[in-house]
Structure formats: structure tokens, C-alpha cells
Amino acid sequence: MMRRLVTWGLCTAVLLLLSACVTSKVDEMVFNEPTEGIGDASVVILGRRHASDYDTEPEFVRCVGDYIQSRDGSIRVIEELEFLNSLYPWFEPRTAPLKPDNLRKMLTHDLVAKRLAELKTHYIIWIDGTTVRSGSGGTMSCAVGPGGGGCFGFSTWTNDSDYEATIWDFTELAEVGRVNTTATGQSYMPAVIVPIPIIAPVQGTACDGIAAQLLEYLSSEY
Amino acid sequence: MLCLLSACGPTQVQVQGNFPSPLLDPLPITLGVWYSQEFRDHAFFDEAKGPGDSEWVVRTGQAQVQMWDALLNGMFESIVYLDTAPGNDIAPAGIDGILVPAIDELQYAIPTHTNIKVYEIWMRYRFNLLDPQGQPIAEWVMSSYGKTPTAFLQSDEQAVNLAAVMALRDAGAHFATGFQRVPVVEPWLLQHGVLTRAAPVAAP
């Protein structure tokens, strides 16, 4: 029993030593920070989906919203799909405002203005960016036979995240801040019979970086 | 062995999604709508081009009807669904015109085709606007596009479904924000007292 525990302990220690690292950087530029928080108003976080070769991942947008709401329960973050459905077709990739000035035009439609007032939307946060695999190397071969199967080799790959959050103030109809985050990490997968992936949490680190800055902006507690 | 054999059949996607009603002031028009059987059963077939490729069947008909029902009911004051094809000179009572949507073309791309990590669906619609007797008033085409990024634990089928739902939502958005600015439709709208200036304007 003791020997098994020691083996497990050693394995865990080796895995921790081998855990992949992520380097991240966050840049922030904000104006008119709400010193008292946003009160009973709400925030919506939307992904930009205009680029032809990438799409801001919905799970990244969810991750940022969850981070903010889980740390300050007084901030109401409207779920992306709920907001898009309740304002359809005004925030689809084809019709979504690209500049705060376009909001003014959109608010001339009484129904849109009324719905936004019902939702008490104070801030719209647009997130634009993606996570890509920028390089990979190594070799791994796997085989299956009547007696079983297994893999042998080593592979590695690099993921890069680059996201920018733009904060629009609905009451001012103006941009009030930008937060940019980049993260890079290398993942590894050694295989001796069983492949062991050691994944660098690149997207998660980028999410935490951008969400922490947004939380600092929106919350009176941080 | 069963798993390996199952890979021989075409990859099938029955497009499923929820489509919201548009947030628009309904136009004061009673519109007849005719969905042909071809439209209701619309499916896209793509044969494998090489030994590494798979065949695809993307069935969009059911979702098309669902989306256009939600959109048109929100866009127009009243909708009358026709039981028979227009053009038989039997005018349904009280309608101002008949809209007949059709799908001209559908194309799709998956990451293995393009080396970018998005799934894409592109559709081209052809609309016919007819008078109550079935005589043509206007004909125009409209395209729509939807894409969705790759995601962990998401199959090709789920991603193509999501891209198709995005393309359908885009079709609805394009139609809703552009209908009053279709040049061949404008005279008909003026004739029925719908002001062109009141058209919903899409954000640039």
C-alpha cells in the first residue's frame, strides 16, 4: 500500500514538473471607470464575428462572463445568445454596430431602444480574437494488434491566443476602454504505450487575464 | 468492426436550431407565402472527391421553414400560408402579394478543406414576389453566410449544423434589413402604402 502511494506521489510530482507553461501579457486602457460599480444595470459580452478566417469562440466569451459573475455576484452579465435572440436581427454579424456611433442610429428604432432599456444594458463588451495552433513538431506512431495496441513517440505544439475587449458605454454611446491580452504556451505529449497529454491552458490564461481587467473596471469591490 | 464499417456511409446532418422572432415593427401587409415541396425538403448532397473524403448530406428544409415562419410572422402584419401553388388564378382573399422563397445553391467548407479552423455554410436564395393571382411582380436573389469555429469535443456534424443555423439567422437578418430596399420590390411597397424611408437600416 505504502509503495503504491509512493509511486502515485512520484508520478504526480513528475507530471507537475512537466506541466506546460503559458506566457501572457495584458494591456489596458480605460476611461470613466464607474467608481461605485454598475448598480442594478447589466453588462453584455459579445463575440465579434466579422473576420473571414476566424471566429471569436463562444466558449471564450462564456468564460469571460463566468469569471466576472463568479467573482462579483452583483454584476449581471447577460448571456450572449439570450441577448442576440432578444434583439434579433440587430446584433448578427451582418448587422451588428461596428462603432459606438452606429448605436445612435440603431436606437432610433423604438423597439430596439425599448428592449435595451428593459435589459438595463449599461455596457456592451465586444471580444475579438482567437486561439490558434502556431507550430507543431515531433513524431508519434500508434499500432493496434490482436494482443493490444499502443503509441510511441513525442509530439509538441504551440498555441497562441490574442484577444481584445472593447467596452462601450450605452448611456454615453461611446467607447470607454480597451483591454488586450496575448498568451502563448507549448503543450507536450510523450507516449510510451499510452500518450500523456500535458496541455498548456493558453485560452484559459487569456480568459483569466482579460476577465480580471474587466472585473476591475466594472466592480466596486476590485 | 462496426465502428469502422459505419464510416463508409455519408455523413448526415439534419439541421436543427431555434430561431427568434425579429424585433421589428410589422409592415402593414398581408402576405401569402408558398413553400414548395422542394424547399420544404431541401437537402444538399456532396459526393466524396477522393479516398480520404467523406460524402455529406445536409438537410436544411425543416429548419428553413421554421426560420422563415418565425421571420415573416414578425415582419408582416399578417401571413397566409397557401395550400396550393400560386399561379392557378385563384386569388386567396385579402392578400397583397405572395412570396415564394427558393434555394438556388448551398456550399459548405470544413477545416480539412480549407486549413482554417472554421466550418462555413453559404446559401443563395431566389425570391419571387407574385400578385394575388400569381403573376410575377419581382424576382431577386440574396445570399447568406454562416460560420462557426472548431471546438473541443465537437463533431463535424455538430459544427456543420451550427454553421447552417448561423447561415439561416444571417438569411433572416439580411432579408429583414434589406427587404424594403430591394429595387424591384419598392414600387410594390409604395403601392401598398409602406414608406420606403421607414425601412429598417442595417448597421454598416
Contacts between the chains, C-beta under 8 A, distances in Angstrom:
chain1	res1	chain2	res2	distance
A	49	B	147	7.5
A	53	B	116	5.0
A	53	B	118	7.3
A	54	B	116	7.1
A	54	B	117	7.1
A	54	B	118	6.6
A	54	B	149	6.9
A	55	B	118	5.5
A	55	B	147	5.7
A	55	B	148	6.3
A	55	B	149	4.1
A	56	B	149	7.8
A	57	B	149	5.2
A	57	B	151	6.8
A	58	B	149	8.0
A	58	B	151	7.9
A	59	B	151	6.4
A	85	B	18	7.8
A	85	B	20	4.1
A	86	B	20	7.4
A	86	B	23	7.4
A	87	B	23	5.8
A	88	B	20	4.3
A	88	B	21	7.4
A	88	B	22	5.7
A	88	B	23	6.2
A	88	B	169	7.3
A	88	B	172	7.4
A	88	B	173	7.4
A	89	B	22	5.5
A	89	B	23	7.7
A	89	B	169	7.5
A	89	B	172	5.9
A	89	B	173	3.5
A	89	B	176	4.9
A	89	B	177	6.3
A	90	B	23	6.6
A	90	B	203	7.5
A	92	B	169	5.9
A	92	B	170	6.1
A	92	B	173	4.1
A	93	B	166	7.9
A	93	B	170	6.8
A	94	B	170	5.6
A	94	B	173	5.1
A	94	B	174	6.0
A	94	B	177	7.6
A	94	B	202	6.8
A	95	B	173	5.3
A	95	B	177	5.7
A	95	B	202	4.8
A	95	B	203	5.2
A	96	B	203	6.2
A	97	B	203	4.5
A	98	B	203	6.9
A	98	B	204	6.8
A	102	B	203	4.7
A	102	B	204	6.6
A	105	B	201	6.6
A	105	B	203	7.0
A	106	B	203	6.3
A	109	B	200	6.6
A	110	B	25	7.8
A	111	B	23	5.1
A	111	B	24	6.9
A	111	B	25	6.5
A	112	B	23	6.2
A	115	B	23	6.1
A	130	B	117	7.9
A	130	B	149	7.0
A	132	B	117	7.1
